[in-house]
């Protein structure tokens, strides 16, 4: 009887089954040297095909934007991308799809990629498997209704919080996690720091293979983006889509 009680205790202990949560992070890049997330995180991402940067010896950068809600600056960002002929990926939420449908349609029309940032922006690492699937698929269903995109392939967990269980489940559902290698505090809509702040952060952290994360709620980013793109191009950088990055990753792994 004692042995049975112990087994039951293990099976029904909620703490024993809880997946370990990780908060994505790294030491910022400087001098054009790509950041390193550390052996532990690198190993976890590698096991599940998650990506946060490209090749360290090619001057290629990838622009990504997280859009939880619209604050009036996305149109300017889209204008810049169009004028500079630069592709980007916009990781959207369900709220954004519902509240900014015309902008979503424009993103798709102009050839940008839509990424899945979940429907309700919860902590996905602590969500049940049923909730995870619901968040991802509900977003895709609304995206299809809104802009005619059948489904998304790239997922970015809210606040960069993830677990190995989440990575594995996302893979099973057909999503690849995309993190980032360039970021700065730019999500406080009511605390702008100015165009120079965003520009300097972007230029200081720029490195070959950079996956750049910006939030569209910031006027700083909208104002700095044109100068940043033009200066990066002068330095020999080319901006490509996440599809190119994923293809590069898959080709490299097929060789290895």
N, C-alpha and C positions, 0 to 999 in steps of 0.2 A: 504493500500500500504506500509506503514511504517513497519508493522509487517512482510509483505512478504520480504521486503528488508533485515530485520534482519535475518530471517530464511535462506535466500540465502547466506548471509554473513557467517553464521555459517557453512553451508554445504560446502562452497567452500573455506573456510579459510584453507590454507595448514598447518598452524601452529597448528590448533585445532586438526587435525587428526594425527599429528606426534607422533609416539610411544616414550615413554621415554626410553632413552638409559642407560644401566648400563655397567660399566667396572668391570669385575670380579676381586676381590681382597680380601685380608684378612691379618690379622696380622700373621707373620710367626710362625710356631710351634716351641716350644722349650721344652726340657726336656721330650720328648715323649708324650706331651699333644697335641691332635689334635687342629688345628686352628678353629676359628669360624668366619663365614662371617658376622655375625650380624643378628638380628631378621628379618629385612626387606628382605634382600637377601635370607636368609634361607626359608622364607615363600614363596617367589616367586618361588624358585627352587622346593620346595615341591609341590606346586600346579601343576607343569608341569612335575614332575617326573625326573627333572634334578639331576645329582649326582656329588659330588666332593670329597667324602670320604666314607670309609667303617666303619665297627663297631669300636668303640673306645676301645674295650676290647679284641681284637684279633690281634695278631702280624702278620698281613697280609698286603702286599703292592702290588701295581699295577703299573707297568712301562708303561708309554706312551711317545711317541716321536712325535714332530711336524716336518714334513719334507716339507718345502716350495720349497727347491731346494737342489741338491746334492753338497756336498763340499768335498767328498773324505773320509768321516769317517763312513759312514753307514755300510760298509762291516765289519769294525772292531767291530762295535756294534753288528752286527748279529753274528759274530764269538763268541763274549763273551756270548751272549744269548744262543747260541747253546752249548757251552762248559759248561755253568752253568745250562743248562736245565731250562731256565726261559722264560715264555711267555711275549709278549709285544703287545701293540697296536700302530700302526703307523698312525697318522693322516696326510694324504697326500693332495696335491693340484693337479690340472690338469697339471700344469707345471711339477711336479715331475713324474707323470705317463708317460708323453711324453718323458722326458729327462733321466729317470733312470728306464726304463722298466725292465731290467734284475734284478735289486735289488728288485723291486716290486714283481716280480715272485718268487724270493728267499724268501721274507717275507711270501708269501702265502704258498709256498712249505714247509717251516719249521714250519708252524702252527701258525704264528702270525696273529693278527687281523688287518684289514685295516679299519681305520676310515675316515670319510669325513671331510675335512678341507675347503671345497668349491672348485670350479673349478678355479676361478680367484683370490681368497683371498681378496674380497672386504669387506667393512663394511656391514655386513649382516643385522644389526639392522636398517640401514637407507635405505635398498633396498626395492623395491616394492615386493609384494607377488609373482608376476610373476617372478621377478628376483631371488628371493630366491629359488623358485621351479626349475628354470633353472640351477642355480649354483649347487644345490644338485644332480639333476638328470643327468646333463651333466657329472659330475664327475663319477657317478655310471656307466653310459654308457661306458665311456672310460676305467674305471677299468675292466668292464666285457670284453671288447675287448682286454685289455692288459694282464690280469691275470686270466680270467675265473671266477671271483667272480661276482655273479649275482647282488648284491647290498650291500651297507653298512647299518648298523643299528645305528651307533654312530656318532654324529656330534659334532665338536668343533669349535665354531665361531672364525674367525680370530681376533687375539689380545684380545680375551675374551670379545668382545663387543657384547651385546645382549639386547633384549627387551622382554617383556612378549608376544608381538605379534609374535616375532620370535620363542620363545619357543613353543607357541601354534601351529603355522603353521608347525614347524618341527615335532611335535607330530602327526599332521594330516597326514603328508606325510610318517610317519613310522620311524622317527628318534628320538633318545633320546640324549639330550645334556649331554656331559661329560666334566666337568671342572677339577679342580685339587686342591690339598691341599699342594703340595710341589713344589716350583719353585724358580728360581733365575735368574739373568741376565746372559744368556748364548747364546744369539742369535746374538752377534756381531762377525761375522766370522773373522774379521781382528783385533780383540782385545782380543786375548787369555789371560787368567789370570793364566793358569797353572793347572796341575792335582790336586794339593792340594786344590785349591780354590773350584773346583767342588766337590771333595770328602768331604771336610769339610761342604759345604752347604748341601749336601745330608744327611750326618750323623747327623748334628745338627737339621735338620728339620724332620728327620724320626720319624714317629709315627704310632701306630696301625691304620690300615685302610687307609694308605697313598696312594693317587693317585698322582704319581710323574710325573711331566712334565719336559722333557728335549728336547733340540733342537739338531738335528744331525749335524748341521754345525760347532759345536764346537769341537776342538780337546781335550779340557779339559774333556768333557763328555766321549768321547771314551776311553781316558786314565784312567779315574777314575772309570769307570763302573765295571771292574772286581773286584777291591779291595772293592768297595762299596757293591756289591752283596755278596761277600764272608763274609764281616764283618757283614752285616745285617743277614745273615744266622746264623753266630756264636751267634748273639744276640737272636736267636729264631724266626726270621722272615721267612715267607714263601711268595713266589711271585706267584700270581695267575693272571688269565686273567680278562678282563672287563666283560666277560660273567658271571663269578662267582660273581662279584660284583653286577651286575644287578639282577641276580637270588636272591642274598641275600636281596637286596633292595625290590624286589617284594614279597618275602616271609614275610619280616617284615611288609610290608604294608597290606598284606592279613590277618595277625594276628591282626593288629590294626583296 
